[in-house]
Each structure stands twice: as structure tokens, then as C-alpha cells.
Amino acid sequence: MSDGRQPSPLELEVKDFGPIAEGKIELRPLTVFVGPSNTGKSYLAILIYALHRHFSRSAWPPRYPRAYLPRQMGTSERLRRETVDALRGMAEMLARQRDTSAGGRIVLPGAMRDALVSELRRERRAVEREVQRCFGVDRRGSLVRKGRAERAQVTLRRQFPNDLSQFEYALTLGRAVSEISMTPPGQLEVPIDSEDGILTIGRLREIAQGPVEEGNIGDERRYWARRLIAELTTRVLSRLFDPLDRQAFYLPADRTGVMHAHSVVVSALVEGAAMAGLRPPARTAMLSGVMADFLEQLIELDRSPGRGRGELGARIEDSILGGAVRVDRSPTTGYPSFAYRPNGWKNDLPLMNASSMVSELAPVVLYLRHMVRQGDLLIVEEPESHLHPAMQVQFTRQLAAVVLSGVRVIVTTHSEWLLDELANIVQRSELPEARSGEPQIDRPALSPDQVGAWLFQPKSRPKGSRVSEIRLDESGVYPSGFDDVAVALHNDWAGISSRIADRA
């Protein structure tokens, strides 16, 4: 149910984090990070992945099981006592809700709101641990920008309709201490649907209006109070931190080599990787969390029934790979192997013998087919790797099609071709056929509010990169600085040609 009162996109701001001195972005359906090497593009992408891992209700693969907030709150004796008054207040609100067949919104009672904020502030260690795991570091000070900075700041912000206050969630990672501060919205609203399991208007009224005695609620009332807290807080968290409450999948830049030798890597490294969380921590971390997750997901790739968007992977196979990628399992060990069959062939080709382009895109195809669902986030580092410029353009179009299907995408890139085609995709949204709503599979269109491109630029004082949004300029391209390289090359060529001509 929607009444049009949608909050603003979630904003992420970082200061003194890794190589980034300062930067602010919005999490949009398609988010692109571009800029020179070693400016923090991957750093920010990994941070976003870690935040998804922490705030997602069902991250895959499971890692470091944190106290599930609604369940933790539901078992809190203090909160149960406070919920008695909250339920009474909710009963009064529901009594004023005349239409029980339609959906609506309920303002979370003050006691539950305060308890939720308190619990979120106490989750410092859990979110800190997940960030460290994903980066593969054992000290939070390693994430602070080199130089005089003593702390890194990670802040999430969002503006809610009809609310003068701004929601803000800030994580400080200091060399000595860390902390979480939070400014909640003035009101925490929970959307209620007419038919949605426990959270129907009628069911809430039934739960809240039952007899409740101060300091003593029976087993049945305690059960419903806990379940009510769990349902309400889950929805509040989703509203506050959306889209971070969805699952995220990270495809690292060196995935081609991993695909070629993953069996050796898995057996030799994943088993002993401290930060992977596969066994109690050791002193030395051998893998970052994103790489360990990638390896583990490769092992379990085709064992996720009901997941995936197979048609999206098939389009990449048809339009770029010219063949099909598949997963086979050993009948004795059950261990997966990956193969590629070019169109017209009768036999498979081991993936390690296929071209680097096939190996590069195979994980994208397999993740779309087996893992990624609508609403999830797919992070792809350097999607242009090992792709001819024409294939980079085609793959950019396929990424746009993935976004149009409801999957969110983040890419880090150095590709001029990718940005130029992305500009065309956004420009295409102004054409009549795009405005008519007719699907354009081969020429997808995304509106400007669906796409965000951010430029990472190195600065010397203070040393570190600045992150700023780049928008389409008057010529219809993203001003990324690639033209400066082309101009410099042309000027160098002109000087060489002139000197050759002078000697003739």
C-alpha cells in the first residue's frame, strides 16, 4: 500500500575513510563510481556491501549471526513492561481507525521508539565487526585515512515526509574508540496493509485491545506482545535503512582469476581465512570478507532454489557471450565446476579454457541466474575488464536492463565507453518511445533519478580523494576527465608529427 509519502533516497556520507577525505552519495537504482586508481571507489563499494550485510535480515552467506534486533527487543523484560503502555496507546489509535479493510500507517508508540533507538546505538560492535570483516582488517584504525585523521565517520541520512527533523545514523571508527550516534525522525511510521499476515489493521486491533495488566501479562499476551514488537520494528528498520535491508552480492575485480582457480583457492584459503568467519578467528587474515563471501557463494551457487533472475543472465549469454555458462557438480564430492558451451557446440568447454571475457562475465550470469532477486543489490567491480569496447557498450545496456527488472546495481569503472553509453541510456529516457512506457530490450532507458554517477578525485591538501556527483553536461555526456586524456594524447601526437614534418 502506498499513500505517496515516500522518504528521500538514503544518503551516505564518509569522512577520512580509507583513501577518501570526504564524499557524499545517494544510493540509487544504478550507482556508478568513476575516477583514477587508488581513490577509494572499491573502498566505498565494500563499505556499502558491509552495511547491507549488517542491516539485511537474511544476508547470504550467513555470517557472524548478530542478535536479530526485533527478537532481542522482544525478549527484553524492560521493553515488555514498556510495551504494556505502548499497546494501550496503540489500541486507542486503532480505535480511531474506522476502515479496517484498507491499509494505513501507524505511528510507533514512544516507548517502542525509544527502545528501538537505544538498541540500534548498542549495535556498535556488531556493525564495526562486519565492516572490519569485509575489508579483511583486524583493527578499526586501519580504516582511518592516513595522515592526521584520528577517526573515520560514516553517516546515513534520510528525510521523511511531513517531518521537520532528519533521520541520521552515524558510525565513528576511531583509532582508540568507536561509537554510534543516532537522530531518529520525529515520528516513526509503520505502513500497514489490508492483507499482510499479522500486520493487518484488524489483527493489530485484536492484539492491542486485549486485556493487559500492569506488570503481569500472561503467556499468550507476552507471545503477541513479542510478535508485535518483532513485526513493527522490522518494518521500521526497513523504512529507515531501505535499501540496506536487502541482500547484497559483491563481484570483485579479480573474479576472472578466481573463477579459473577457485577450487584451489577455496581448499587452500577459505578454510583458514580468519575474517571469513568459517571458523574461530586466527591471528592472520588471509582473505577479505568480500572475497571469502564470493568464494563461498561460488560453492553454493546452484543450491538456492527459488532464487535468481535467469532471464537476465540469458540475455547476457545471447548478446555478449555467444554461448551458455553452466554449473556441474561432481557425483562423488559434490564440488562444483564451471563450463561454457559456445552456440552450435555439442560439448562443454571448461571455463578455465574459455576466453577471459567469458570468465569475466560468467559470475555475473550465474549470480543473476541463481542468487540475485528483485530488490537485491549487485556490486560489480570494473565490469569492463577483458571486454572489447563494443562489448562494454553492450554490457552497459544489459546492466540497465537488470536495473529495470528491479535489481539495484553498483559498478566501479575506468571505462569511457561505459559512461558514454550510460549517458545515452539516460538521454534515451526523453524520447517518445521511452515516455510511452513501451519496453526497449535492446535500447533500454533510465531516468536521471534512477542513475547516479560519482567522480573520485585525488587532492593533496589534505591528502585524500573527494567524491562529488557528476551530471550530464550540455553535450549529453558525463564529464569524467576521460576527454582530458584524449586531448593530451592528441596534443602529443600533433607535436611528434610536427617535429617529423620539420625534419623532412
N, C-alpha and C positions, 0 to 999 in steps of 0.2 A: 504494500500500500504506500502511496506517495501523495503528499499534500503540497509538493513543490518547495518545501522548506529544506533545501539541501545545503549542507555546510560547504564552505570553500574547500578547495583541494588542500591536502596535507602538505605543509611546508617543512622542509628540512634545512636547518642552518648549522654549519660547523665552523669552529674557530680553533686554529692551532692543532688540527687533527692530521697526523701523518705529515705529508708534504704540503697540506693545504693551510694557508694562513687564514683565509676566510672565504666563505661561499654560502650561497643560499639558492635552493632549488625548490620546485614543486614536483610532486610525484604525479605525473600524467600518464595516460594510457601508453604512449610511446615516448620514452625519455632517452635522449642521446647525449653522451659525454664526448667531447672532441677537444683536442689540444696536443701539444708536444708530449713526448715521453717523460715519465717521471714527474708529472704534475699532479697526480692524485686521482686520476679517473678510476682506476681499479680500486683505490682506497675507498672512495665514496661508494662505489658499487658493492664492495664487500660489506661496508657498514650497513647499507640498506638491506642486504641479504641477512645480516646478523639481527637487525631489528625485526625483520619478518620472522626469523627463527624464534625470537623471544615472544613476540606478540601473537603469532599464529596459534590457533587452538589445536592444530593437528599437523605439525611440521613433519616433513618426511625427508630423510630417515629420522626416526625418533632419536633425540639426543639430550642428555642431561635433563631427565624429567624434572621440570620445575613444579613447585606447588601450584596446581591449577587454581587460579585465583578464586573463581566462584566457589569451588569446593572448599578451599581453605577458609573463605569467609563464612560459608555455610556451617562449618564445624566450630566456628568461634563462639564460645559461650557468651562473651561480651556482646558480640554482634547479634546473637539470637535474642538477648534481652532487649537490645535497642530496637530490634525488628518488631517487637510487640507493639510499640507505639507507631512504628512505621506502617504496620499492617492496618492499624486503626485509621491512620491518616489516609491510606490508600483506599480503604473501604468507603470513606467519606467522598473521596474523589470519584470512585466508581459509581457511587450512588447518584452523582450528578451527571454521569454519562448515560444519557437516555437510550441512545441507539446501540444495542449490544450486537447487532448484526454486522455493522460496519467497523472498519478499523479506526484507529486513532492514535493518540500519543499520551503517555503518562509521564509526569514529572517525578523523577526518583525522589522519594522522601529524604529529608535532610540527614537523618541518622545513617541511612544506607549510603548516601552520597559521601558523607564524611568518612565512613569506614572504607569505602572504595578508594578514596584519595589516600588515606592512611596506608592501606595495603600496597598501593602502587609505589608509594615512596619507600616502602620497606623492601622493594624488589631490587635494590641497587646491586646486590651481589650477583643475582641471577642474570641480569642484563649485562653486567660487566663481564661475567664469566663467558657468556655467549659471544660477546664481541671479541674477547681475547682468543677464544677457541677458533673463531672463523679466520682471524688473522694469523693464528699459529704462534702467538707470543704468550709468555708466562708472566709478564709484568705489564701493568697498565701504563707505566711510564714510557714504554716502548711506542705507544700510540701518540704521544705528545710531540708536536712539531719540534724539530731540532733547533737549538738556539736558546733564547732566554725564556721561552714559554714554560710555565710551570704546570699548566693544566690544559686539557683539551675539552672543548664544550660541544655537546651535541644537543640540539634543541628541535623539538617538534612543535609546530603551531597550526592552529586552525581557527577560523572564525565561524561561529554558528549563527543562524538567522535569529533575528529578534533578541540578540544577546549583546549587550554593550561590552562585556568582558571577552577576552580572547583566551581560548584554551592554550596552555603551554606546558610542555613536559621537557625538562632539561636534565641531561646526564652530564655530570662533570667527572672527567677522568684525570685526577691529579697525580703527580709523581709520588706524593705522600698519601693523600686520601682521595676518596671519590664520594659523590653524593648525588641524590636525585631531588630535584625540586619540581613542584607541580602547581600550576594555577588552573583549577577546573573552571568550566563555564559556570555562569551564574545559575543555570538550571541544567540538570542532566535529564534529557528527554529520552524516553524509550518508545519506539514505534511499536504499535500493537496491531496485528492483522485480525481480520474477522475469522479466519480459519488457519490456525498456525499452532497446532499442538497445545501445549499448556498455556501459551500466551494469547488466549482469546479474551475478549472483554468479559464474556460470561464466566469463563473459568477463573479469571482473576477475581471477579466479584465473589464467586463461591469461596475461593480460598481466603480472601481478605475479610469477609463478613462473618466468618465462623467465630464461635465463642473463643476468646483469648483472655487468659487470666494473667495478671501481673506476676512475673517471676515463676510461673508454672504453666508450661504448655505441654499437653500430652504428647505421646509419641506420634500420633497422626498429625497434630498441629506442627510439631517440630519437623516432621518429614516435609510437609508442604511449605513451611517457612524456609527450610534449607533449599528446597527445589525452586521456590520463588526467587530467592536470592541468586541462585545459580543462573536462572534464566534471565533475570533482569540485568545482572552485572555483565553477563556475556554479551548481551545486546548493547549495553552502554559502552563496553570496551570496543566492540566492533564499530560503533558510531564514532567514538573518539579517535581510534587509531586506524580506521579504514584508509588505505588498503593494506596496511601492515598485518592485519589479522588473517590474510590469505597466505597460502603456501607459496614459497619461492624456490626456484631452481637456478643454480649457477653453473654456467658452462665456461670454464676458464680458458684463457688464451692458448695454453699449451695442450689443448684436448687432442690434437692430432697425434702427438707422440704418446699420449696416454692410451688412446684407442689402439695404437699399434702394439703396445707392450703392457696392456693393463693387467694381464694375468700375472706377469712377473711382478709388477708394481704392487698389486693387491696382496699377493702372498708375502712379499718381502717387506712391505712398508705399512700397509693398513693395519696389519695385526699388531705392529709395535708402535703405531702412531699415538703418542700421548694425547695430543689435542683432538684426536678423532673421537675420543670417548668410548672406544670399543673395549677398553679395559682400564683399570685404575691408572691414574697419571704416573708417568715416569719422569725422570729429570729432564730429558731432552726430547723436544717435539720434532718429529721428522716430517710431518705434513701439516699444512694449514687445514682448518676445518672445511673450507670450501672445496679443497682438493680431496679430502677424505670423504666428504659427502658425495662428491662426483663419482669417486671410485665405488662407493657402496651402492649408489643408485645404479651404476652400470651392472653390478652383480644381480640386483633385484629388478632390473628394468622391465621385464615382461611378466612379472608376478604381481601386478597391480590390477586385478580385474575391475572393470568399470571405469578406469581412468583413461585419460588421453583424448586427443582430438586427431584421430587417424587421418581424416580427410586433409588436414593441414600439412601433415608430413607427406602425404601422397602428392600434393601439388608441387612440393619441392623436388621430389623424386622425378616427376614428369617434366617439370620445366627447367631443371638445372642438372640433375644427376644423370638423367638418361638411363635409369635403372632403379632397382629396388634394394633397400637395405633390410637385413633381417637378423634375427637373433636365433641361434641354435644352442641347445643345451646337451652336454654330454650325458648319455644314458647311464653312465656309471657314476660320475661325480656330480652331475647336475650343474656343472660350471658352464657359464655362457661363452659362446664365441660369436663373432660378428662376421657377416659375409655380405657381399654385394653381387647382384646379378644384373649385368647390363641388359638392356632391352634386346631381345632376339637370341640371347644365350640360353642354353639348356642346363648349364651347370653354374654353381655359385663360384665366386672368386673370394678368397679370404680377404678381409678388409685390409690387412697389412700389405697386400699386393695390389690394392686399388690405388688410384691417384690420390695425391694429397688433398685435392678438392673434395673427393668423396669422403675421405677420412675426416675432413674438417666439418662437413655438413651432416655426416651420419648421426652424431649425437643429437643435433637439432631435430632431425627426422624422428629418431627413436624416442626422444623426450616428448615430442608432440603426440606421437602415437600411443605411448604407454603411460606417461606421467602427468602431463600438464592438462589441467581442466580450466573451464571458463572461470575467470576471476583470479586465477593464479598469476604469478609473476615469473617470466623467463628472462634471465640475465645472460647476455651473450657478449663475451669479450672479443673484440676485433673480429667481427663476422666476415671481414673482407680477406682474412688470411687465406692464402693459396687460391684465391679466386681471380680469374681474369676480370678486367673492368666491366665487360659486358655481363658477366655472371654476378658481379657485385650489384649492378643495377637491378638485375632480375631478383636477386635475393632480397634487396631492399623492398621490392614490391611484395614479395612473399611475407616479409615481416609486417608490412602494412595490412595484408590480408589476415595475418594472425591477430593483430590488434582489433580489426573489425569483427573478428569472431568472439571477442570478449576477453582475450588473454592480454595481460599487460606485458610490456617489453621494455627492457633497458639494454642499450648497447653502448660499448666504449669503442671508439673508432679513430683511425687516422686517415680515413678514405674520403677523398674529394668526390669520388663517384657516388658514394653512399649519400653524402649530404646533398649533392646536386639532385639526385633522384628523389630524395625526401622533400626537397623544395618543390619539385614538380608534383609530388603527391599532395602536398598541402595546397598548391596553386590550383590543382585539378578540382578541389572542393568547391571552387567558384563557378565551375562550368554547369550548364543547364542539366546535363545528364546526371551529375552528382547531386544537384539540388532536388532532382525529381525522385531520388531515393532508389533508382534502379541500380542493382549491384553491378559493379565493374570488376570482374575477377582479374582480368589481365591488366587493367589500369585502375588500381584502387585509389580512393581519395580519402584523405583525413582532414578534418577541420583544424584550424590553428589551435583551438583549445584542447585538441587531443594530442598535440605534439609539443614537446619542449626540447630545445637544443641549448646546451650549456658549454661555454668555452672555458677551458682551464689554461690560464696564462701565468707563466713564471714571473715573479717580481723579486727584486733584490733587497728592498727595504720595506718591512722586514722580509728576510728571505723565506720564500714560500709562494705558492700559487694562489691566484684569485679566481673565483668561479663566478661567471656572470652569464646571464641569458643572452643568446643571440637570436634575433628575429629576422624574418625575411626583409631584405632591403628593397629599394625601389626597383632594382633589376630582377627581383624574384629569386634571389639566392641567399644562402646563409653566409654572412661574412666571417669566415673561419680563419683567414690568413693563408689559405692554400694559394690564393692568387699571388700573394707576395713572393712565394717560392717560384711560381711560374714566371713572374716578371723578372726576378733575379736571374733565373736560368736564361731567359731570352736576352737580357742585357749582357750576360757573359758571352752568350753565343754571338751577339752582334759585335762585341769587342774583338773576339777571336777572328771573326770573319773580316772585320775591318783591317786588322793587322795583316792577315793573309793577303788581302787585296793590295795593301800598301807595298808589300814585298814583291808583288807580281810585276 
